[in-house]
Amino acid sequence: MIGRAGGAIIGYAARKAGFHAMSSSRLPFGISACLIVRDEQAMIGRCLASLSDLDQVVVADTGSKDRTAAIARGLGADVVCLGIREPFHFGDARQAALSRASYLWTLSIDADEVLLPGASQALARAAADFKTHAWEVGFLQRSRHDDPAPVLMPLKRFFRSDLHRWRFRVHEQAVPVAAARMGRLDRTVLEHLPAGDREKRKGQNFELLKIAVDESPDYPRLRFYLADEYRTRGDLARAIEEIGRYLESGVDEGALWLSEARLFLGMMLGKTGRKDDAVRALEAAWKACPDRREPLVHAAELELAAGRPGLALWYLERALAIPEDRRPDFHLNWPSAWGRMPYEALSGILRAAEAADPGFWAKLPKEEAARLRDLGSRALAMEKP
């Protein structure tokens, strides 16, 4: 049942930090988990079982036709039935759940996610830091239940209930209503274990995105998400159009997101045969964030496919000149660009050059030949099992 041990764990952390003396909120110190659901009877039990140490679980049911609400009530959740609203609005549904939160802190979670063992204590310690009002937590994202290579990313899922409101129809965000300081919890807290109807739900989100981009001009990243939805559907022309509109908006979301948008544009242009335009976009992506290897590696792939191994080698050299310790902390990094792949590509180019011209090495300046031999030897070492 929910709330068995949460009060003890959280109360101790709060007293230790002297939180009650510092907080002006009328909400009692504790943690409420809030989730929205529809037809989740196969998943809801596992999710709620992982939340048993928390003080409250609020389940907002948005029109289930199965036993989701009954299962949640049986496990001690505070269930509110919102009914079906079409077109759906994720932000409004999450806000309805948040409005039922009885405690100062809220953990936002979905039915196909679980709170990992020991994470409730970590959340309690984070909540006791009264100078911080929201936390990014480690989120283990899986594309399918048996995904062998899940992606670990930071997500803002833990925040003060009284200082945040949910906004936006899709790709919703918990937005602070007053000045709020955010921290990052350096541990994995949530794990995503997706259900089998993921593709159906992605289809719903695609339709909602087309509505949301027009009704929420203050959330320009929705254009980026819409471009990616068109990409997954094979409509590359619309993907290029939407990412172009995102870039033309002039939004400043930081160097990494600007680099990612230009990288996306370069990839789409390359897929449509516009290789020279693609390489220019990729160079712009690299200049936006010079510590990223990804744009350089993809530019090398395009040049190699175009039969220009010399230019491919040039891009690979520059990618490998970026040391591992400069890799940006960004969940959209390509693990392959920071692993063996660039070395293997470079090694292949050098072997092909030697085969085509036995005097290849003798024609190079000594410094360049030495540098390439060093990279080639490192590539060969990585190829060995």
MIDO-488271 format. One record per residue (C-alpha): residue number from 0; z, y, x. Coordinates in Angstrom, 1 decimal, padded with zeros to 4 digits. Layout:
<baros>
{miti NUM, w Z, v Y, u X} .
...
</baros>
This chain:
<baros>
{miti 0, w 000.0, v 000.0, u 000.0} .
{miti 1, w -000.6, v 003.6, u 001.0} .
{miti 2, w 002.2, v 005.7, u 002.5} .
{miti 3, w 004.5, v 002.9, u 003.7} .
{miti 4, w 005.0, v 004.3, u 007.2} .
{miti 5, w 003.2, v 007.6, u 007.3} .
{miti 6, w 006.2, v 009.8, u 006.4} .
{miti 7, w 008.3, v 008.4, u 009.2} .
{miti 8, w 005.6, v 008.6, u 011.8} .
{miti 9, w 004.4, v 012.1, u 010.8} .
{miti 10, w 007.9, v 013.5, u 010.1} .
{miti 11, w 009.1, v 012.6, u 013.6} .
{miti 12, w 006.1, v 014.4, u 015.2} .
{miti 13, w 006.6, v 017.4, u 013.0} .
{miti 14, w 010.3, v 017.8, u 013.8} .
{miti 15, w 009.6, v 017.3, u 017.5} .
{miti 16, w 007.2, v 020.2, u 017.5} .
{miti 17, w 009.4, v 022.4, u 015.3} .
{miti 18, w 006.4, v 022.7, u 012.9} .
{miti 19, w 008.3, v 023.5, u 009.7} .
{miti 20, w 009.8, v 026.6, u 011.2} .
{miti 21, w 006.3, v 027.9, u 012.2} .
{miti 22, w 004.2, v 027.1, u 009.1} .
{miti 23, w 003.8, v 029.5, u 006.2} .
{miti 24, w 002.0, v 027.0, u 004.0} .
{miti 25, w 003.6, v 025.7, u 000.8} .
{miti 26, w 002.2, v 022.3, u 001.3} .
{miti 27, w 004.6, v 019.7, u 002.8} .
{miti 28, w 003.8, v 018.4, u 006.3} .
{miti 29, w 001.9, v 015.2, u 006.1} .
{miti 30, w -001.6, v 013.7, u 006.0} .
{miti 31, w -003.9, v 013.2, u 003.0} .
{miti 32, w -007.1, v 011.1, u 003.4} .
{miti 33, w -009.8, v 012.3, u 001.0} .
{miti 34, w -013.0, v 010.4, u 000.2} .
{miti 35, w -015.8, v 010.5, u -002.4} .
{miti 36, w -017.2, v 007.2, u -003.7} .
{miti 37, w -019.7, v 005.7, u -006.1} .
{miti 38, w -020.1, v 001.9, u -006.5} .
{miti 39, w -018.2, v 001.0, u -003.4} .
{miti 40, w -016.2, v -002.0, u -004.6} .
{miti 41, w -017.4, v -004.1, u -001.7} .
{miti 42, w -016.2, v -001.5, u 000.9} .
{miti 43, w -013.3, v 000.4, u -000.6} .
{miti 44, w -010.6, v -002.2, u 000.0} .
{miti 45, w -011.3, v -002.4, u 003.8} .
{miti 46, w -011.3, v 001.4, u 004.1} .
{miti 47, w -008.1, v 002.0, u 002.1} .
{miti 48, w -006.3, v -000.8, u 004.0} .
{miti 49, w -006.9, v 001.1, u 007.2} .
{miti 50, w -005.2, v 004.2, u 005.7} .
{miti 51, w -002.0, v 002.5, u 004.8} .
{miti 52, w 000.1, v 004.6, u 007.3} .
{miti 53, w -001.0, v 007.9, u 005.8} .
{miti 54, w 001.0, v 009.8, u 003.1} .
{miti 55, w -001.7, v 010.0, u 000.4} .
{miti 56, w -005.2, v 008.9, u -000.3} .
{miti 57, w -007.4, v 010.8, u -002.7} .
{miti 58, w -010.4, v 009.0, u -004.1} .
{miti 59, w -012.9, v 011.1, u -006.0} .
{miti 60, w -015.2, v 008.7, u -008.0} .
{miti 61, w -018.5, v 010.3, u -008.8} .
{miti 62, w -019.7, v 007.8, u -011.4} .
{miti 63, w -019.1, v 004.3, u -010.3} .
{miti 64, w -020.3, v 001.5, u -012.7} .
{miti 65, w -018.4, v -001.2, u -010.8} .
{miti 66, w -014.6, v -001.7, u -010.1} .
{miti 67, w -014.3, v 000.9, u -007.3} .
{miti 68, w -011.8, v 003.1, u -009.2} .
{miti 69, w -009.7, v 000.1, u -010.3} .
{miti 70, w -009.5, v -001.3, u -006.8} .
{miti 71, w -008.5, v 002.1, u -005.4} .
{miti 72, w -005.8, v 002.5, u -008.0} .
{miti 73, w -004.5, v -000.9, u -007.3} .
{miti 74, w -004.1, v -000.1, u -003.7} .
{miti 75, w -002.1, v 003.1, u -004.4} .
{miti 76, w -004.8, v 005.7, u -004.2} .
{miti 77, w -004.8, v 008.9, u -006.3} .
{miti 78, w -008.0, v 008.5, u -008.2} .
{miti 79, w -009.9, v 011.3, u -009.9} .
{miti 80, w -013.1, v 010.5, u -011.9} .
{miti 81, w -015.6, v 013.3, u -011.6} .
{miti 82, w -018.5, v 011.7, u -013.4} .
{miti 83, w -022.2, v 011.9, u -012.5} .
{miti 84, w -023.7, v 015.2, u -011.6} .
{miti 85, w -027.5, v 015.4, u -010.8} .
{miti 86, w -028.8, v 016.6, u -008.5} .
{miti 87, w -025.7, v 015.6, u -006.6} .
{miti 88, w -023.6, v 018.1, u -004.5} .
{miti 89, w -021.6, v 016.5, u -001.7} .
{miti 90, w -019.8, v 019.7, u -000.9} .
{miti 91, w -018.5, v 020.2, u -004.5} .
{miti 92, w -017.5, v 016.5, u -004.7} .
{miti 93, w -015.5, v 016.7, u -001.5} .
{miti 94, w -013.9, v 019.9, u -002.5} .
{miti 95, w -012.8, v 018.3, u -005.7} .
{miti 96, w -011.1, v 015.6, u -003.7} .
{miti 97, w -009.6, v 018.2, u -001.2} .
{miti 98, w -008.1, v 020.2, u -004.1} .
{miti 99, w -006.0, v 017.1, u -004.9} .
{miti 100, w -004.6, v 016.8, u -001.4} .
{miti 101, w -000.8, v 017.1, u -001.5} .
{miti 102, w -000.2, v 017.4, u 002.2} .
{miti 103, w -000.9, v 020.0, u 004.9} .
{miti 104, w -003.5, v 018.0, u 006.8} .
{miti 105, w -006.6, v 016.2, u 005.5} .
{miti 106, w -008.6, v 013.4, u 007.0} .
{miti 107, w -012.1, v 013.2, u 005.6} .
{miti 108, w -013.4, v 009.7, u 005.5} .
{miti 109, w -016.1, v 007.7, u 003.7} .
{miti 110, w -015.8, v 004.3, u 002.1} .
{miti 111, w -017.9, v 002.6, u 004.8} .
{miti 112, w -015.7, v 003.9, u 007.5} .
{miti 113, w -012.3, v 002.8, u 008.8} .
{miti 114, w -009.4, v 004.5, u 010.5} .
{miti 115, w -008.9, v 002.5, u 013.7} .
{miti 116, w -005.5, v 000.9, u 014.6} .
{miti 117, w -003.1, v 003.3, u 016.2} .
{miti 118, w -005.1, v 006.3, u 015.2} .
{miti 119, w -002.6, v 007.5, u 012.5} .
{miti 120, w -000.1, v 008.2, u 015.2} .
{miti 121, w -002.6, v 010.1, u 017.3} .
{miti 122, w -003.5, v 012.2, u 014.2} .
{miti 123, w 000.2, v 012.9, u 013.6} .
{miti 124, w 000.7, v 014.1, u 017.1} .
{miti 125, w -002.4, v 016.3, u 016.8} .
{miti 126, w -001.2, v 017.8, u 013.4} .
{miti 127, w 002.1, v 018.7, u 015.1} .
{miti 128, w 000.3, v 021.1, u 017.3} .
{miti 129, w 000.8, v 024.1, u 015.0} .
{miti 130, w -001.5, v 026.3, u 017.0} .
{miti 131, w -004.5, v 024.2, u 016.1} .
{miti 132, w -005.9, v 024.1, u 012.6} .
{miti 133, w -008.8, v 021.6, u 012.9} .
{miti 134, w -009.7, v 018.7, u 015.2} .
{miti 135, w -012.9, v 017.0, u 016.2} .
{miti 136, w -012.2, v 013.3, u 016.5} .
{miti 137, w -014.1, v 010.5, u 018.1} .
{miti 138, w -016.4, v 008.8, u 015.6} .
{miti 139, w -018.1, v 005.6, u 016.4} .
{miti 140, w -021.5, v 005.6, u 014.6} .
{miti 141, w -023.4, v 002.4, u 013.8} .
{miti 142, w -027.0, v 002.3, u 012.4} .
{miti 143, w -026.2, v -001.1, u 011.0} .
{miti 144, w -023.1, v -003.3, u 010.7} .
{miti 145, w -024.0, v -005.4, u 013.7} .
{miti 146, w -025.4, v -002.5, u 015.8} .
{miti 147, w -024.8, v -003.6, u 019.5} .
{miti 148, w -025.0, v 000.0, u 020.8} .
{miti 149, w -023.0, v 002.3, u 018.6} .
{miti 150, w -023.0, v 006.1, u 019.4} .
{miti 151, w -019.6, v 007.8, u 020.0} .
{miti 152, w -019.7, v 011.4, u 018.8} .
{miti 153, w -017.1, v 014.1, u 018.0} .
{miti 154, w -016.9, v 015.1, u 014.4} .
{miti 155, w -014.7, v 017.6, u 012.6} .
{miti 156, w -012.9, v 015.3, u 010.2} .
{miti 157, w -009.3, v 016.3, u 010.5} .
{miti 158, w -008.2, v 019.8, u 009.4} .
{miti 159, w -005.6, v 021.9, u 007.6} .
{miti 160, w -006.0, v 021.4, u 003.8} .
{miti 161, w -005.0, v 025.0, u 003.0} .
{miti 162, w -007.4, v 026.6, u 005.5} .
{miti 163, w -010.6, v 024.9, u 004.7} .
{miti 164, w -013.1, v 024.6, u 001.9} .
{miti 165, w -016.2, v 022.3, u 001.6} .
{miti 166, w -019.6, v 023.9, u 001.4} .
{miti 167, w -023.3, v 022.8, u 001.1} .
{miti 168, w -025.0, v 020.3, u -001.0} .
{miti 169, w -025.8, v 017.8, u 001.8} .
{miti 170, w -024.8, v 017.6, u 005.4} .
{miti 171, w -021.7, v 019.3, u 004.0} .
{miti 172, w -019.1, v 021.1, u 006.2} .
{miti 173, w -015.4, v 021.9, u 005.9} .
{miti 174, w -015.6, v 025.6, u 006.5} .
{miti 175, w -012.4, v 027.6, u 007.5} .
{miti 176, w -011.5, v 030.3, u 005.0} .
{miti 177, w -009.5, v 032.2, u 007.6} .
{miti 178, w -009.4, v 032.4, u 011.4} .
{miti 179, w -008.9, v 028.8, u 012.6} .
{miti 180, w -008.6, v 027.2, u 016.0} .
{miti 181, w -010.3, v 023.9, u 016.6} .
{miti 182, w -009.4, v 021.2, u 019.2} .
{miti 183, w -010.8, v 017.9, u 020.2} .
{miti 184, w -008.9, v 014.7, u 020.1} .
{miti 185, w -010.0, v 012.6, u 023.0} .
{miti 186, w -009.9, v 009.2, u 021.4} .
{miti 187, w -011.9, v 007.2, u 018.9} .
{miti 188, w -010.4, v 007.6, u 015.5} .
{miti 189, w -013.0, v 006.5, u 013.0} .
{miti 190, w -015.6, v 003.7, u 013.0} .
{miti 191, w -018.6, v 003.6, u 010.7} .
{miti 192, w -019.5, v 000.2, u 009.3} .
{miti 193, w -022.6, v 000.9, u 007.1} .
{miti 194, w -023.4, v -000.9, u 003.9} .
{miti 195, w -026.7, v -002.6, u 003.1} .
{miti 196, w -028.1, v 000.1, u 000.8} .
{miti 197, w -028.2, v 002.7, u 003.6} .
{miti 198, w -032.0, v 003.3, u 003.1} .
{miti 199, w -031.6, v 004.0, u -000.6} .
{miti 200, w -028.9, v 006.6, u 000.2} .
{miti 201, w -031.0, v 008.2, u 002.9} .
{miti 202, w -033.7, v 008.6, u 000.2} .
{miti 203, w -031.3, v 010.4, u -002.0} .
{miti 204, w -030.3, v 012.7, u 000.9} .
{miti 205, w -033.9, v 013.5, u 001.6} .
{miti 206, w -034.4, v 014.9, u -002.0} .
{miti 207, w -031.2, v 016.8, u -001.7} .
{miti 208, w -032.2, v 018.3, u 001.6} .
{miti 209, w -035.3, v 019.8, u 000.0} .
{miti 210, w -033.1, v 021.6, u -002.5} .
{miti 211, w -030.5, v 022.6, u 000.0} .
{miti 212, w -032.7, v 024.3, u 002.6} .
{miti 213, w -033.6, v 026.9, u 000.0} .
{miti 214, w -030.3, v 027.4, u -001.6} .
{miti 215, w -028.3, v 027.7, u 001.7} .
{miti 216, w -030.2, v 030.0, u 004.1} .
{miti 217, w -026.9, v 030.5, u 005.9} .
{miti 218, w -027.1, v 026.9, u 007.1} .
{miti 219, w -030.3, v 026.9, u 009.1} .
{miti 220, w -029.7, v 023.5, u 010.7} .
{miti 221, w -030.6, v 021.9, u 007.4} .
{miti 222, w -034.2, v 022.6, u 008.5} .
{miti 223, w -033.7, v 020.5, u 011.5} .
{miti 224, w -032.3, v 017.7, u 009.4} .
{miti 225, w -035.2, v 018.0, u 007.0} .
{miti 226, w -037.7, v 017.8, u 009.9} .
{miti 227, w -036.1, v 014.6, u 011.1} .
{miti 228, w -036.3, v 013.1, u 007.6} .
{miti 229, w -040.0, v 013.8, u 007.5} .
{miti 230, w -040.3, v 012.2, u 011.0} .
{miti 231, w -038.6, v 009.0, u 009.7} .
{miti 232, w -041.2, v 008.9, u 006.9} .
{miti 233, w -044.1, v 009.3, u 009.2} .
{miti 234, w -045.1, v 012.8, u 008.0} .
{miti 235, w -045.3, v 014.3, u 011.4} .
{miti 236, w -047.2, v 017.4, u 010.3} .
{miti 237, w -044.3, v 018.4, u 007.9} .
{miti 238, w -041.8, v 017.5, u 010.7} .
{miti 239, w -043.6, v 019.9, u 013.0} .
{miti 240, w -043.7, v 022.6, u 010.3} .
{miti 241, w -040.0, v 022.3, u 009.5} .
{miti 242, w -038.8, v 022.3, u 013.1} .
{miti 243, w -041.0, v 025.3, u 013.7} .
{miti 244, w -039.3, v 027.2, u 010.9} .
{miti 245, w -036.0, v 026.3, u 012.3} .
{miti 246, w -036.9, v 027.7, u 015.7} .
{miti 247, w -038.5, v 030.8, u 014.1} .
{miti 248, w -035.3, v 031.6, u 012.3} .
{miti 249, w -033.8, v 032.7, u 015.6} .
{miti 250, w -030.5, v 031.0, u 014.8} .
{miti 251, w -028.2, v 030.8, u 017.8} .
{miti 252, w -026.4, v 027.4, u 017.7} .
{miti 253, w -026.1, v 027.2, u 021.5} .
{miti 254, w -028.3, v 026.0, u 024.3} .
{miti 255, w -028.0, v 022.3, u 023.5} .
{miti 256, w -029.2, v 022.6, u 019.9} .
{miti 257, w -032.1, v 024.9, u 021.0} .
{miti 258, w -033.0, v 022.4, u 023.7} .
{miti 259, w -032.8, v 019.5, u 021.1} .
{miti 260, w -035.1, v 021.4, u 018.6} .
{miti 261, w -037.7, v 022.0, u 021.3} .
{miti 262, w -037.4, v 018.4, u 022.5} .
{miti 263, w -038.0, v 017.2, u 018.9} .
{miti 264, w -041.0, v 019.5, u 018.6} .
{miti 265, w -042.4, v 018.2, u 021.9} .
{miti 266, w -042.0, v 014.6, u 020.8} .
{miti 267, w -043.8, v 015.3, u 017.5} .
{miti 268, w -046.6, v 017.1, u 019.1} .
{miti 269, w -047.0, v 014.3, u 021.6} .
{miti 270, w -047.2, v 011.7, u 018.8} .
{miti 271, w -050.0, v 013.8, u 017.1} .
{miti 272, w -052.1, v 013.8, u 020.3} .
{miti 273, w -051.4, v 017.4, u 021.3} .
{miti 274, w -050.1, v 016.4, u 024.7} .
{miti 275, w -050.5, v 019.8, u 026.5} .
{miti 276, w -048.7, v 021.6, u 023.7} .
{miti 277, w -046.0, v 018.9, u 023.8} .
{miti 278, w -045.4, v 019.3, u 027.5} .
{miti 279, w -045.0, v 023.1, u 027.1} .
{miti 280, w -042.4, v 022.5, u 024.3} .
{miti 281, w -040.6, v 020.0, u 026.6} .
{miti 282, w -040.6, v 022.5, u 029.5} .
{miti 283, w -039.1, v 025.0, u 027.1} .
{miti 284, w -036.4, v 022.5, u 026.0} .
{miti 285, w -035.5, v 021.9, u 029.7} .
{miti 286, w -035.3, v 025.6, u 030.4} .
{miti 287, w -033.0, v 026.1, u 027.4} .
{miti 288, w -030.6, v 023.6, u 028.9} .
{miti 289, w -031.4, v 022.9, u 032.6} .
{miti 290, w -028.8, v 020.1, u 032.8} .
{miti 291, w -030.6, v 017.8, u 030.4} .
{miti 292, w -032.8, v 015.1, u 031.8} .
{miti 293, w -034.3, v 014.1, u 028.4} .
{miti 294, w -037.1, v 016.7, u 028.2} .
{miti 295, w -038.2, v 016.0, u 031.7} .
{miti 296, w -038.3, v 012.2, u 031.3} .
{miti 297, w -040.3, v 012.5, u 028.1} .
{miti 298, w -042.7, v 015.0, u 029.8} .
{miti 299, w -043.2, v 012.4, u 032.5} .
{miti 300, w -044.0, v 009.7, u 029.9} .
{miti 301, w -046.6, v 011.9, u 028.3} .
{miti 302, w -048.2, v 012.8, u 031.7} .
{miti 303, w -048.3, v 009.1, u 032.7} .
{miti 304, w -049.9, v 008.2, u 029.3} .
{miti 305, w -052.5, v 010.9, u 029.9} .
{miti 306, w -053.4, v 009.4, u 033.3} .
{miti 307, w -051.7, v 012.1, u 035.4} .
{miti 308, w -049.3, v 010.2, u 037.5} .
{miti 309, w -048.8, v 013.0, u 040.0} .
{miti 310, w -047.5, v 015.3, u 037.3} .
{miti 311, w -045.4, v 012.4, u 035.9} .
{miti 312, w -043.8, v 012.0, u 039.3} .
{miti 313, w -043.1, v 015.8, u 039.5} .
{miti 314, w -041.1, v 015.6, u 036.2} .
{miti 315, w -039.3, v 012.5, u 037.2} .
{miti 316, w -038.2, v 014.0, u 040.5} .
{miti 317, w -036.7, v 017.0, u 038.7} .
{miti 318, w -035.0, v 014.8, u 036.2} .
{miti 319, w -033.4, v 012.6, u 038.9} .
{miti 320, w -032.3, v 015.8, u 040.8} .
{miti 321, w -029.8, v 016.4, u 037.9} .
{miti 322, w -026.7, v 014.5, u 038.9} .
{miti 323, w -024.8, v 012.3, u 036.4} .
{miti 324, w -021.7, v 014.5, u 036.5} .
{miti 325, w -023.8, v 017.4, u 035.0} .
{miti 326, w -024.8, v 015.4, u 031.9} .
{miti 327, w -024.0, v 017.6, u 028.9} .
{miti 328, w -021.3, v 016.4, u 026.4} .
{miti 329, w -023.8, v 016.0, u 023.5} .
{miti 330, w -024.1, v 013.1, u 021.1} .
{miti 331, w -027.9, v 013.3, u 021.0} .
{miti 332, w -028.3, v 012.5, u 024.7} .
{miti 333, w -030.6, v 009.5, u 025.5} .
{miti 334, w -028.6, v 006.9, u 027.4} .
{miti 335, w -031.9, v 005.6, u 028.9} .
{miti 336, w -032.6, v 009.0, u 030.5} .
{miti 337, w -029.3, v 008.7, u 032.4} .
{miti 338, w -029.7, v 005.1, u 033.3} .
{miti 339, w -032.4, v 002.9, u 034.9} .
{miti 340, w -035.5, v 004.0, u 033.0} .
{miti 341, w -036.5, v 007.1, u 035.1} .
{miti 342, w -036.0, v 005.2, u 038.3} .
{miti 343, w -038.1, v 002.3, u 037.1} .
{miti 344, w -040.9, v 004.7, u 035.9} .
{miti 345, w -040.9, v 006.4, u 039.3} .
{miti 346, w -040.9, v 003.1, u 041.2} .
{miti 347, w -043.9, v 002.0, u 039.1} .
{miti 348, w -045.8, v 005.2, u 039.9} .
{miti 349, w -045.2, v 004.8, u 043.6} .
{miti 350, w -046.3, v 001.1, u 043.6} .
{miti 351, w -049.5, v 002.0, u 041.7} .
{miti 352, w -050.2, v 004.9, u 044.2} .
{miti 353, w -049.8, v 002.6, u 047.2} .
{miti 354, w -052.1, v 000.0, u 045.6} .
{miti 355, w -054.8, v 002.5, u 044.9} .
{miti 356, w -054.5, v 004.2, u 048.3} .
{miti 357, w -053.1, v 002.4, u 051.3} .
{miti 358, w -052.8, v 005.8, u 053.1} .
{miti 359, w -050.8, v 007.3, u 050.3} .
{miti 360, w -047.6, v 007.8, u 052.3} .
{miti 361, w -049.3, v 009.2, u 055.4} .
{miti 362, w -050.9, v 012.0, u 053.3} .
{miti 363, w -047.6, v 013.3, u 052.1} .
{miti 364, w -045.6, v 016.0, u 053.9} .
{miti 365, w -042.7, v 014.3, u 055.8} .
{miti 366, w -039.9, v 015.8, u 053.7} .
{miti 367, w -041.6, v 014.8, u 050.4} .
{miti 368, w -042.3, v 011.3, u 051.7} .
{miti 369, w -038.7, v 010.9, u 052.7} .
{miti 370, w -037.4, v 012.1, u 049.4} .
{miti 371, w -039.8, v 009.8, u 047.4} .
{miti 372, w -038.9, v 006.8, u 049.6} .
{miti 373, w -035.2, v 007.4, u 049.0} .
{miti 374, w -035.8, v 007.6, u 045.2} .
{miti 375, w -038.0, v 004.5, u 045.4} .
{miti 376, w -035.4, v 002.5, u 047.2} .
{miti 377, w -032.8, v 003.5, u 044.6} .
{miti 378, w -035.1, v 002.4, u 041.9} .
{miti 379, w -035.7, v -001.0, u 043.6} .
{miti 380, w -031.9, v -001.4, u 043.9} .
{miti 381, w -031.4, v -000.7, u 040.2} .
{miti 382, w -034.2, v -003.2, u 039.3} .
{miti 383, w -032.3, v -006.1, u 041.0} .
{miti 384, w -030.1, v -008.1, u 038.7} .
</baros>
